[in-house]
Amino acid sequence: MSSKEYELTDVKVEGEKETDLERLKRDGSPDSGMENSAYIQSTETLEPVEVDGVPAPVAKKDKDSFESDSDMSDDENIGCCAAAASGATNAISSWYKENSSLVGYVGGAILLALWVAYFIGAMYYNFQYGFDSSNESAIRLIAINVLAVFCVIYWAIKKYCGRQIWKGCLKPCVSVISTFCNKHWNILQWVIGFILLAALVIVLAVDVGMNAPQNLVSLIGMAVYIGLFYIFSKHPAKVNWRPVILGLLLQFIFAYLILRTCVGYLVFKWMGDRMQEFLKHSDAGAIMVFGENYTDHFFAFKVLPVVIFFSTVIGMLYYLGVMQIVIQKVAWLMQVTMGTTAGESLSAAGNIFVGQTEAPLMIKPLLTDMTKSELHAVMTGGFATIAGSVLATYILFGVPANHLLSASVMSAPAALAMSKLFYPETKKSKTTTKEVAKMGKGPDINLVQAASSGASASIKLVANIAANLIAFLALLEFINQTLRWFGAQVGLKGPDRPELTFELICSYLLWPFAWIMGTPAVDCKRVAELIGIKTFANEFLAYERLSNLIKNRAIVQSWEATDNNTVLYNSIQNCFFLGNSTVSVVESECFPIISARGETIAVYALCGFANLGSIGIMLGGLGAMAPSRKKDIAAIVVRAMIAGNVACFMTACIAGLLSIPGALNPETCGTL
């Protein structure tokens, strides 16, 4: 019987007799040997037949047989050349998989050799007639190479010898030091505190007290803010003073390096200059989209494209892992010195570079289990700092880049210090260092997608900036017009009396806060106005006003330096009239200005997102990341906003304490 003629006559179900096929497999066919084996195999390839309503089992064909059949059909349809190319491609691919490490090493060696040759050629070209320290481009190239070599050496040591060095050398030393400190901590904390206090007193007495005694007023501000926060603290008896004192100490050290040493001044001035150069590259895109006359609409076509450009670069740096490394190192420094938890330290470090809702994304899995004090610290960090993309916009306004950069970094430890004073920790944290040790690179698969994602992400930010600016300017103008009308009914109108405005009210209500930060009395009203605008509107509008004051000062100084020109101060309107032989002083425009010291303090005091509008942004952002903690977040968000504002004020106090206008400049410090 052939396989084609064979048909199943029975299918075994439970309780029924054995099928013919099973019997044949068990007993064999009447024939024997190879014929029996072939017979059984042939029956297994038959089409299934349904018997008595019961479906027969389906014979499964091997998957590889389908693939081989498909491959055979494809091979039959392609030509000889295509088959040869396909074979060569497969051979090359197989060889590369086997030798990928060798290819990487050879390629890296070639690139390294080319770079060394380029560097040698560049050094010869720039210094063939002798070393010239004023050649900034060549010095920059040297600095890049030194940094690259350091990073490579650090990476190699950490990868190949890091574990051995830690176990064999560092860990025993750390263990001995830790044991000694724990055993004698009651004595050591007083010794360390006395040394730090003595060093602080010497610096303040010798450097600040002798050169600028008026700066010591800023100490009053620091004492007032710390005292008020302690009085109104959530748990005054449980305040841990370590993060408070060491956080302020980190601020002081950082500010001293920038504001009182030539090295710090030159480094941050160089960084600010390079930042301004870098941001100018956004002009190419603006010209392409808006035309050569794009600066006619300065804010829309000049300022906002900078936000897009900077956001794109940040996205690329995140993909490359650069941002993660920098943020982790800053977080580690704050955690080790201040004793804050890993999660809140990482979020505070992230806020130096990204916004108040982007930074908590790095610790999103931890938010649900965070204590209220940790949540408060996370929110305070968001309120006390500004995002890098927005910082780039303020630099474009004309606000000093070196002060903006230092203010951004100084505000991170200040935020943790003020947060732990205003809302002390009362529970044990569940977050550990291991949980935040690794930061992902995001969903982007390559650098191009990372750049595109960064640009796309900036759309919402750009729209938010533009919409908020339009809305708050309109609201402020409405409020001012309403106040002017009410003020005019009682005689408060120019030119003999100041008009009643929102800025005027803030200048009187917030005048004490400006003065205790060290602001000169003549500038206190201006700084108080800016603080009011920043708190009740937003910092963007406040920095825009500050940039106008800085530009007006340059105009007044330039006018005054010219022969036959006159300048008249109007104490009622707190501004200057300009005149000369052809232009009457009375008929000229009145220019409000701010002094260099008042400008410095204002830059630091305004450097944060702490305003009423940001409360809604914070609630929406954190609430979406941790829905189960919405109630806790809403309960402490106002406290966090106040703490963020005071953190900025503390940074301004330290800047006011150490800043001496004109003490550090290219003439006294040279150039980098």
C-alpha positions as CSV (number, residue, x, y, z in Angstrom):
1,M,0.0,0.0,0.0
2,S,1.5,3.4,-0.9
3,S,1.3,6.5,1.3
4,K,-1.1,8.2,-1.1
5,E,-3.6,5.4,-0.9
6,Y,-3.4,5.2,2.9
7,E,-6.1,6.8,5.0
8,L,-6.5,6.8,8.7
9,T,-9.5,4.7,9.7
10,D,-9.5,5.4,13.4
11,V,-8.4,8.0,15.9
12,K,-7.7,7.1,19.5
13,V,-9.6,9.1,22.1
14,E,-9.9,8.4,25.8
15,G,-11.5,5.0,26.4
16,E,-11.3,3.8,22.8
17,K,-9.2,1.1,21.1
18,E,-5.7,1.6,19.7
19,T,-5.6,3.1,16.2
20,D,-4.3,1.3,13.1
21,L,-1.3,3.7,12.8
22,E,-0.2,3.1,16.4
23,R,-0.6,-0.6,16.0
24,L,1.5,-0.6,12.9
25,K,4.2,1.5,14.7
26,R,4.2,-0.9,17.6
27,D,4.0,-4.3,15.7
28,G,5.3,-3.3,12.4
29,S,3.8,-3.9,8.9
30,P,3.7,-7.3,7.3
31,D,6.9,-6.4,5.6
32,S,10.1,-6.0,7.5
33,G,13.4,-4.1,7.5
34,M,13.8,-0.9,5.6
35,E,10.3,-1.2,4.0
36,N,8.7,-1.1,7.4
37,S,10.6,2.1,8.4
38,A,9.9,3.8,5.1
39,Y,6.2,2.9,5.4
40,I,5.9,4.4,8.9
41,Q,7.7,7.6,7.8
42,S,5.5,7.9,4.7
43,T,2.3,7.7,6.8
44,E,3.5,10.6,9.0
45,T,3.6,13.0,6.1
46,L,-0.1,12.5,5.2
47,E,-2.7,15.2,5.2
48,P,-4.8,15.1,8.5
49,V,-8.2,13.6,8.1
50,E,-11.1,14.2,10.4
51,V,-12.7,11.0,11.7
52,D,-16.1,11.0,13.5
53,G,-15.9,14.8,14.2
54,V,-12.5,14.4,15.9
55,P,-9.7,16.4,14.2
56,A,-6.5,14.4,13.5
57,P,-3.2,15.7,14.8
58,V,-1.3,18.1,12.5
59,A,2.1,17.0,11.4
60,K,4.6,19.7,12.1
61,K,7.2,20.5,9.5
62,D,10.7,21.5,10.7
63,K,11.2,25.3,10.7
64,D,14.6,25.0,9.2
65,S,13.2,23.2,6.2
66,F,10.9,26.2,5.5
67,E,13.9,28.5,5.8
68,S,16.0,26.3,3.6
69,D,13.3,26.1,1.0
70,S,12.9,29.9,1.1
71,D,16.6,30.4,0.8
72,M,16.8,27.9,-2.1
73,S,14.0,29.8,-4.0
74,D,15.8,33.1,-3.4
75,D,19.1,31.7,-4.6
76,E,17.4,30.4,-7.7
77,N,16.0,33.9,-8.5
78,I,19.1,36.0,-8.0
79,G,21.9,36.3,-10.6
80,C,25.5,35.2,-10.3
81,C,26.8,38.7,-9.5
82,A,24.3,39.2,-6.7
83,A,25.1,35.8,-5.3
84,A,28.8,36.6,-5.3
85,A,28.2,40.0,-3.6
86,S,26.0,38.4,-1.0
87,G,28.7,35.8,-0.3
88,A,31.4,38.4,0.0
89,T,29.2,40.5,2.3
90,N,28.5,37.5,4.5
91,A,32.2,36.6,4.6
92,I,33.2,40.1,5.6
93,S,30.5,40.3,8.2
94,S,31.7,37.0,9.7
95,W,35.3,38.1,9.7
96,Y,34.4,41.4,11.4
97,K,32.4,39.6,14.1
98,E,35.4,37.4,14.9
99,N,38.0,40.3,14.8
100,S,35.9,43.3,16.0
101,S,38.3,44.0,18.9
102,L,41.3,43.9,16.6
103,V,39.6,46.3,14.2
104,G,38.8,48.7,17.0
105,Y,42.3,48.7,18.3
106,V,43.8,49.3,14.9
107,G,41.3,52.0,14.0
108,G,41.9,53.7,17.4
109,A,45.6,53.6,16.9
110,I,45.4,55.1,13.4
111,L,43.1,57.9,14.7
112,L,45.5,58.5,17.7
113,A,48.5,58.7,15.4
114,L,46.7,61.2,13.1
115,W,45.7,63.3,16.1
116,V,49.3,63.3,17.5
117,A,50.6,64.4,14.1
118,Y,48.0,67.2,13.9
119,F,48.8,68.4,17.4
120,I,52.6,68.4,16.7
121,G,52.0,70.3,13.5
122,A,49.7,72.8,15.2
123,M,52.2,73.4,18.0
124,Y,55.0,74.0,15.5
125,Y,52.9,76.4,13.5
126,N,51.8,78.5,16.5
127,F,55.1,78.5,18.5
128,Q,57.8,78.2,15.8
129,Y,59.1,81.6,16.8
130,G,58.8,81.0,20.6
131,F,56.0,80.5,23.1
132,D,53.3,83.2,23.1
133,S,51.0,83.1,26.1
134,S,48.6,85.5,24.4
135,N,47.8,82.9,21.7
136,E,44.5,81.8,23.2
137,S,43.6,79.4,20.5
138,A,46.8,77.4,20.9
139,I,46.5,77.4,24.7
140,R,43.0,76.1,24.3
141,L,44.2,73.3,22.1
142,I,46.8,72.3,24.7
143,A,44.2,72.4,27.5
144,I,41.9,70.1,25.4
145,N,44.7,67.6,24.9
146,V,45.7,67.7,28.6
147,L,42.1,67.0,29.6
148,A,41.8,64.2,27.1
149,V,45.0,62.5,28.2
150,F,43.9,62.8,31.9
151,C,40.5,61.3,31.1
152,V,42.0,58.4,29.1
153,I,44.5,57.6,31.9
154,Y,41.8,57.8,34.5
155,W,39.5,55.5,32.5
156,A,42.3,53.0,31.9
157,I,43.3,52.9,35.6
158,K,39.7,52.6,36.8
159,K,38.9,49.8,34.3
160,Y,42.0,47.7,34.6
161,C,43.4,48.5,38.0
162,G,40.6,50.2,39.8
163,R,39.3,47.2,41.8
164,Q,42.8,46.2,42.8
165,I,43.8,49.7,43.9
166,W,40.6,50.1,45.9
167,K,40.9,46.7,47.7
168,G,44.7,46.8,48.2
169,C,45.3,50.5,49.0
170,L,42.4,52.8,49.3
171,K,39.9,50.6,51.1
172,P,42.3,49.8,54.0
173,C,43.2,53.5,54.3
174,V,39.6,54.6,54.3
175,S,38.7,51.9,56.8
176,V,41.4,53.1,59.2
177,I,40.5,56.8,58.8
178,S,36.8,56.0,59.2
179,T,37.4,53.9,62.3
180,F,39.5,56.6,63.9
181,C,37.0,59.4,63.1
182,N,34.1,57.4,64.4
183,K,36.0,56.6,67.6
184,H,37.1,60.2,68.3
185,W,34.3,62.1,66.5
186,N,33.1,64.0,69.6
187,I,36.6,65.7,69.8
188,L,37.3,65.9,66.0
189,Q,34.1,67.8,65.2
190,W,35.0,70.6,67.6
191,V,38.6,70.7,66.3
192,I,37.5,70.8,62.7
193,G,34.8,73.4,63.5
194,F,37.3,75.6,65.3
195,I,39.8,75.4,62.4
196,L,37.2,76.3,59.9
197,L,35.8,79.1,62.0
198,A,39.3,80.5,62.6
199,A,40.1,80.4,58.8
200,L,36.8,82.1,58.0
201,V,37.5,84.9,60.6
202,I,41.0,85.4,59.3
203,V,39.8,85.7,55.7
204,L,36.9,88.0,56.6
205,A,39.1,90.2,58.8
206,V,42.2,90.4,56.6
207,D,40.9,90.2,53.1
208,V,37.4,91.6,53.3
209,G,37.4,93.7,56.4
210,M,40.5,95.7,55.4
211,N,39.8,96.0,51.7
212,A,36.0,96.4,51.7
213,P,34.5,96.8,55.2
214,Q,31.1,97.7,53.8
215,N,30.8,94.2,52.5
216,L,30.5,92.8,56.0
217,V,26.8,93.9,55.9
218,S,26.1,90.7,54.0
219,L,26.9,88.8,57.1
220,I,23.8,90.3,58.6
221,G,21.8,88.9,55.8
222,M,23.2,85.4,56.3
223,A,22.5,85.5,60.0
224,V,18.9,86.8,59.5
225,Y,18.0,84.2,56.9
226,I,19.5,81.3,58.9
227,G,17.7,82.6,62.1
228,L,14.4,82.9,60.4
229,F,14.6,79.5,58.8
230,Y,15.5,77.9,62.1
231,I,12.6,79.7,63.9
232,F,10.0,78.6,61.2
233,S,11.6,75.2,60.6
234,K,9.2,72.2,60.5
235,H,11.2,70.4,63.2
236,P,13.6,72.9,64.8
237,A,14.8,70.4,67.5
238,K,15.8,67.9,64.8
239,V,17.9,70.1,62.6
240,N,21.1,68.4,61.5
241,W,23.6,71.2,61.2
242,R,26.1,69.3,59.1
243,P,24.5,69.8,55.7
244,V,23.6,73.4,56.6
245,I,27.2,74.4,57.7
246,L,29.1,72.4,55.1
247,G,26.7,73.5,52.4
248,L,27.3,77.2,53.2
249,L,31.1,76.4,53.4
250,L,31.1,74.9,49.9
251,Q,29.4,78.0,48.7
252,F,31.9,80.2,50.4
253,I,34.9,78.3,49.1
254,F,33.6,78.3,45.6
255,A,32.7,82.0,45.7
256,Y,36.1,82.9,47.2
257,L,37.9,81.1,44.3
258,I,35.8,83.0,41.7
259,L,35.5,86.4,43.3
260,R,38.8,86.8,45.2
261,T,41.5,84.9,43.3
262,C,42.9,85.6,39.9
263,V,42.9,82.0,38.9
264,G,39.2,81.5,39.6
265,Y,38.4,84.9,38.0
266,L,40.3,84.0,34.8
267,V,38.9,80.5,34.6
268,F,35.3,81.6,34.8
269,K,35.8,84.6,32.7
270,W,37.4,82.3,30.0
271,M,34.4,79.9,30.4
272,G,32.0,82.8,30.0
273,D,33.7,84.1,26.9
274,R,33.7,80.7,25.4
275,M,30.1,80.2,26.2
276,Q,29.2,83.5,24.4
277,E,31.2,82.4,21.4
278,F,29.5,79.0,21.4
279,L,26.0,80.5,21.6
280,K,26.7,82.7,18.5
281,H,26.5,79.6,16.4
282,S,22.8,79.7,16.7
283,D,22.8,82.7,14.5
284,A,23.4,80.5,11.4
285,G,20.1,78.7,11.9
286,A,18.2,81.9,12.7
287,I,19.5,83.6,9.5
288,M,18.5,80.6,7.5
289,V,14.9,80.5,8.9
290,F,14.2,84.2,9.5
291,G,16.5,86.0,7.1
292,E,19.4,88.5,7.5
293,N,17.3,91.0,9.4
294,Y,16.3,88.5,12.1
295,T,17.7,90.8,14.8
296,D,14.9,93.3,14.0
297,H,12.8,91.0,16.2
298,F,15.5,90.4,18.8
299,F,13.7,88.3,21.3
300,A,11.7,86.0,19.0
301,F,14.4,85.4,16.4
302,K,17.6,85.9,18.3
303,V,17.0,84.8,21.9
304,L,14.7,81.9,21.4
305,P,16.8,80.1,18.8
306,V,19.6,80.0,21.4
307,V,17.3,77.9,23.6
308,I,16.8,75.4,20.8
309,F,20.5,75.2,20.0
310,F,21.5,74.7,23.6
311,S,18.8,72.1,24.2
312,T,20.1,70.2,21.2
313,V,23.6,70.2,22.6
314,I,22.4,69.0,26.0
315,G,20.6,66.1,24.4
316,M,23.8,65.1,22.5
317,L,25.9,65.3,25.7
318,Y,23.4,63.1,27.5
319,Y,23.6,60.5,24.8
320,L,27.4,60.5,24.9
321,G,27.3,60.1,28.7
322,V,29.2,63.3,29.4
323,M,26.3,64.9,31.4
324,Q,25.9,61.8,33.5
325,I,29.5,61.7,34.5
326,V,29.6,65.4,35.5
327,I,26.3,65.2,37.4
328,Q,27.4,62.1,39.3
329,K,30.7,63.6,40.4
330,V,29.1,66.8,41.6
331,A,26.4,64.7,43.5
332,W,29.1,62.6,45.0
333,L,31.0,65.7,46.3
334,M,27.8,67.0,48.0
335,Q,26.8,63.6,49.4
336,V,30.3,63.0,50.9
337,T,30.7,66.5,52.4
338,M,27.1,67.4,53.4
339,G,25.9,64.0,54.3
340,T,22.8,64.2,52.1
341,T,21.2,61.1,50.6
342,A,22.1,59.9,47.1
343,G,18.8,60.7,45.5
344,E,18.5,64.3,46.7
345,S,22.2,65.0,46.0
346,L,21.9,63.6,42.4
347,S,18.8,65.7,41.8
348,A,20.4,68.9,43.1
349,A,23.5,68.3,40.9
350,G,21.2,67.7,37.9
351,N,19.5,71.0,38.5
352,I,22.7,72.9,37.7
353,F,22.3,71.8,34.1
354,V,18.6,71.0,33.5
355,G,15.3,72.3,34.6
356,Q,13.1,71.8,37.7
357,T,11.1,69.0,36.1
358,E,13.9,67.4,34.1
359,A,16.3,66.8,37.0
360,P,13.9,64.6,39.1
361,L,13.5,62.3,36.1
362,M,17.0,61.0,36.9
363,I,15.6,59.7,40.2
364,K,12.0,58.9,39.1
365,P,12.0,55.4,40.5
366,L,13.0,56.7,44.0
367,L,10.4,59.4,44.3
368,T,7.7,57.1,45.6
369,D,9.8,55.9,48.6
370,M,11.4,59.3,49.4
371,T,10.7,60.9,52.8
372,K,9.0,64.3,52.9
373,S,12.3,65.9,53.7
374,E,13.9,64.4,50.6
375,L,11.0,65.5,48.4
376,H,11.3,69.0,49.9
377,A,15.0,69.0,49.0
378,V,14.3,67.8,45.5
379,M,11.8,70.6,45.0
380,T,14.0,73.2,46.6
381,G,16.8,72.4,44.3
382,G,14.5,72.9,41.3
383,F,13.4,76.3,42.7
384,A,16.9,77.5,43.6
385,T,18.5,76.9,40.2
386,I,17.9,77.6,36.5
387,A,18.3,75.3,33.5
388,G,21.3,75.6,31.2
389,S,19.2,76.5,28.2
390,V,17.6,79.4,30.0
391,L,21.0,80.5,31.4
392,A,22.2,80.8,27.8
393,T,19.4,83.2,27.1
394,Y,20.3,85.4,30.1
395,I,23.9,85.5,28.8
396,L,22.6,86.8,25.5
397,F,20.7,89.5,27.4
398,G,24.1,90.9,28.5
399,V,24.1,89.6,32.0
400,P,27.7,88.7,33.0
401,A,28.3,85.0,32.0
402,N,30.9,84.3,34.7
403,H,28.6,85.3,37.5
404,L,25.7,83.4,36.0
405,L,27.8,80.2,35.7
406,S,29.1,80.5,39.3
407,A,25.6,81.3,40.6
408,S,24.2,78.2,39.0
409,V,26.8,76.0,40.7
410,M,26.7,77.7,44.0
411,S,23.0,77.4,44.3
412,A,23.0,73.6,44.4
413,P,24.7,73.2,47.8
414,A,22.7,76.3,49.0
415,A,19.5,74.6,48.1
416,L,20.3,71.4,50.1
417,A,21.5,73.5,53.1
418,M,18.4,75.7,53.3
419,S,16.1,72.7,52.6
420,K,17.6,70.7,55.5
421,L,17.2,73.7,57.8
422,F,13.7,74.5,56.8
423,Y,12.4,70.9,56.7
424,P,14.8,68.6,58.6
425,E,15.0,64.9,58.1
426,T,13.1,62.8,60.8
427,K,13.1,59.4,59.1
428,K,15.6,57.0,57.7
429,S,16.0,57.3,53.9
430,K,15.3,54.3,51.8
431,T,17.4,55.5,48.9
432,T,21.0,54.1,48.6
433,T,24.0,55.0,46.4
434,K,23.6,51.7,44.4
435,E,20.2,52.7,43.3
436,V,21.5,55.9,41.6
437,A,24.9,54.6,40.6
438,K,23.8,54.1,37.0
439,M,22.1,56.7,34.9
440,G,20.6,55.7,31.6
441,K,21.3,57.4,28.3
442,G,17.7,57.6,27.2
443,P,15.9,55.9,24.3
444,D,18.0,57.5,21.5
445,I,19.8,55.0,19.3
446,N,22.4,57.3,17.9
447,L,23.8,60.8,18.1
448,V,21.7,62.2,15.3
449,Q,18.5,61.1,17.0
450,A,19.7,62.5,20.3
451,A,20.2,65.9,18.6
452,S,16.8,65.8,17.0
453,S,15.2,64.8,20.3
454,G,16.9,67.7,22.1
455,A,15.7,70.1,19.4
456,S,12.1,68.7,19.6
457,A,12.1,68.9,23.4
458,S,13.0,72.6,23.3
459,I,9.8,73.4,21.4
460,K,7.7,73.2,24.5
461,L,10.3,75.3,26.5
462,V,10.4,78.0,23.8
463,A,6.6,78.2,23.6
464,N,6.4,78.3,27.4
465,I,9.0,81.1,27.6
466,A,7.3,83.2,24.9
467,A,3.7,82.6,26.3
468,N,4.7,83.4,29.9
469,L,6.6,86.5,28.9
470,I,3.6,87.8,26.9
471,A,1.1,86.9,29.6
472,F,3.1,88.3,32.5
473,L,4.1,91.5,30.7
474,A,0.5,92.1,29.9
475,L,-0.7,91.4,33.4
476,L,2.1,93.6,34.9
477,E,1.1,96.4,32.6
478,F,-2.6,96.0,33.6
479,I,-1.7,96.0,37.3
480,N,0.5,99.1,36.9
481,Q,-2.1,101.0,34.9
482,T,-4.7,100.2,37.6
483,L,-2.3,101.2,40.4
484,R,-1.4,104.4,38.5
485,W,-5.1,105.3,38.3
486,F,-5.6,104.7,42.0
487,G,-2.4,106.6,42.8
488,A,-3.4,109.6,40.7
489,Q,-6.5,110.1,42.8
490,V,-4.3,111.0,45.8
491,G,-1.7,112.9,43.9
492,L,0.9,110.1,43.2
493,K,1.9,111.1,39.7
494,G,4.9,112.6,37.9
495,P,7.0,114.5,37.6
496,D,7.1,115.7,41.2
497,R,6.0,112.4,42.8
498,P,6.7,108.8,41.8
499,E,3.8,107.0,40.2
500,L,2.2,104.1,42.1
501,T,3.2,100.9,40.4
502,F,3.9,97.3,41.3
503,E,7.6,98.0,41.1
504,L,7.3,100.9,43.5
505,I,5.5,98.8,46.1
506,C,8.1,96.0,45.8
507,S,10.9,98.6,46.1
508,Y,9.7,99.5,49.6
509,L,8.4,96.2,50.9
510,L,11.6,94.2,49.8
511,W,14.1,97.0,50.5
512,P,15.3,95.4,53.8
513,F,15.9,92.1,52.0
514,A,18.0,93.8,49.4
515,W,20.0,95.8,52.0
516,I,20.9,92.9,54.2
517,M,22.3,91.1,51.2
518,G,24.9,93.9,50.9
519,T,23.3,96.0,48.2
520,P,24.4,99.7,48.2
521,A,21.7,101.9,49.6
522,V,21.4,103.7,46.2
523,D,20.6,100.4,44.5
524,C,18.3,98.8,47.1
525,K,15.1,99.9,45.4
526,R,16.3,98.6,42.1
527,V,17.3,95.2,43.5
528,A,14.1,95.1,45.5
529,E,12.0,95.7,42.4
530,L,13.8,92.9,40.5
531,I,13.3,90.5,43.4
532,G,9.6,91.3,43.4
533,I,9.3,90.8,39.7
534,K,11.2,87.5,39.9
535,T,9.0,86.2,42.8
536,F,5.6,87.3,41.6
537,A,6.1,87.1,37.8
538,N,9.3,85.2,36.7
539,E,13.1,85.4,36.7
540,F,13.1,85.8,32.9
541,L,11.3,89.2,33.1
542,A,13.6,90.2,36.0
543,Y,16.8,89.4,34.1
544,E,15.4,91.3,31.1
545,R,15.0,94.4,33.3
546,L,18.4,93.9,34.8
547,S,20.0,93.8,31.4
548,N,18.4,97.1,30.6
549,L,19.8,98.7,33.7
550,I,23.3,97.3,32.8
551,K,23.0,98.8,29.3
552,N,21.8,102.1,30.7
553,R,24.8,102.3,33.0
554,A,27.1,101.9,30.0
555,I,25.3,104.6,28.1
556,V,25.4,107.1,31.1
557,Q,29.1,106.4,31.7
558,S,30.0,106.8,28.0
559,W,28.0,110.0,27.8
560,E,29.6,111.4,31.0
561,A,33.1,110.7,29.6
562,T,32.5,112.8,26.5
563,D,33.3,116.5,26.7
564,N,30.5,119.1,26.9
565,N,28.0,116.5,28.1
566,T,26.1,116.8,31.3
567,V,24.4,114.2,33.6
568,L,21.7,115.0,36.1
569,Y,20.4,112.5,38.7
570,N,16.7,112.5,39.4
571,S,16.2,111.2,43.0
572,I,12.4,111.1,42.6
573,Q,12.5,108.7,39.6
574,N,15.8,107.2,40.6
575,C,17.4,107.7,37.1
576,F,19.7,110.0,35.1
577,F,19.0,112.7,32.6
578,L,21.5,113.3,29.8
579,G,22.2,116.6,28.2
580,N,24.7,118.8,26.3
581,S,24.9,122.1,24.5
582,T,22.2,121.1,22.0
583,V,20.0,118.7,24.0
584,S,18.3,120.0,27.2
585,V,18.6,117.8,30.2
586,V,14.9,118.3,31.0
587,E,13.9,117.2,27.6
588,S,16.1,114.0,27.5
589,E,15.1,110.5,28.4
590,C,15.7,109.4,32.0
591,F,18.0,106.4,32.3
592,P,17.6,104.1,35.4
593,I,20.9,102.4,36.2
594,I,22.4,100.0,38.7
595,S,26.0,100.0,40.1
596,A,28.4,97.2,39.4
597,R,28.1,95.9,43.0
598,G,24.3,96.0,42.9
599,E,24.4,94.2,39.5
600,T,26.5,91.4,41.0
601,I,24.2,90.8,43.9
602,A,21.2,91.0,41.7
603,V,22.6,88.3,39.3
604,Y,23.0,85.9,42.2
605,A,19.7,86.7,43.9
606,L,17.6,86.2,40.7
607,C,19.3,83.0,39.6
608,G,16.5,80.5,40.4
609,F,13.0,79.4,39.3
610,A,11.4,80.3,42.6
611,N,8.3,82.1,41.7
612,L,4.5,81.6,42.0
613,G,4.1,80.3,38.5
614,S,6.7,77.6,39.0
615,I,4.7,76.1,41.8
616,G,2.2,74.8,39.3
617,I,5.0,73.5,37.0
618,M,6.5,71.6,40.0
619,L,3.2,70.2,41.1
620,G,2.4,69.0,37.6
621,G,5.8,67.5,36.9
622,L,6.5,65.7,40.2
623,G,2.8,64.6,40.5
624,A,3.0,62.8,37.2
625,M,6.2,61.1,38.2
626,A,4.9,59.9,41.6
627,P,1.1,59.9,41.6
628,S,0.9,58.3,45.0
629,R,2.8,61.3,46.6
630,K,0.7,64.1,45.1
631,K,-0.8,64.9,48.5
632,D,2.7,65.2,50.2
633,I,4.1,67.2,47.3
634,A,1.2,69.7,47.4
635,A,1.6,70.0,51.2
636,I,5.3,71.1,51.0
637,V,5.6,72.8,47.6
638,V,5.1,76.4,49.0
639,R,7.7,75.8,51.7
640,A,10.1,74.5,49.0
641,M,9.5,77.6,46.9
642,I,10.3,79.9,49.8
643,A,13.4,77.8,50.6
644,G,14.5,78.1,47.0
645,N,14.2,81.8,47.0
646,V,16.2,82.1,50.3
647,A,18.8,79.8,48.9
648,C,19.3,82.3,46.0
649,F,19.4,85.1,48.6
650,M,22.1,83.3,50.6
651,T,24.2,82.9,47.4
652,A,23.7,86.6,46.9
653,C,24.9,87.3,50.5
654,I,28.1,85.4,49.9
655,A,28.7,87.1,46.6
656,G,28.1,90.5,48.3
657,L,30.5,89.5,51.1
658,L,33.3,88.7,48.8
659,S,32.7,90.8,45.7
660,I,34.8,94.0,45.3
661,P,34.1,95.6,41.9
662,G,37.2,96.4,40.0
663,A,39.5,94.3,42.3
664,L,39.9,91.6,39.7
665,N,40.2,92.5,36.0
666,P,42.4,91.7,33.0
667,E,44.8,94.5,34.1
668,T,45.4,93.0,37.6
669,C,45.2,89.4,36.7
670,G,46.3,89.3,33.1
671,T,44.7,86.9,30.7
672,L,44.3,83.1,30.6
